[in-house]
Amino acid sequence: MTNINIRLLKDGIELSEQGLQRRFDLQLLDNGEVVFSKEGENQVNLSHFLFRCNQGLVDGPSDEEGKEVKHNYVI
């Protein structure tokens, strides 16, 4: 499980303190598929996200439909 806070900075100073607003989108992908998406202005919180375990799962695509494979997360 994780909690992540992402803030946009310019020259080490928060954008809101500089009077700037930037909207951005955070996406979390698992094997190239979006599993979580959130938008924010100058910051985004990813709260209580549970990453799934890879123990006992196969590395690649499975011949069995719907069978779970190892997770490869990208933020």
PyMOL commands that set and color helices and strands:
alter all, ss='L'
color gray80, all
select helices_A, chain A and resi 15-18
alter helices_A, ss='H'
color red, helices_A
select strands_A, chain A and resi 2-7+9-10+13-14+23-30+33-41+43-49+73-74
alter strands_A, ss='S'
color yellow, strands_A
deselect
rebuild
show_as cartoon
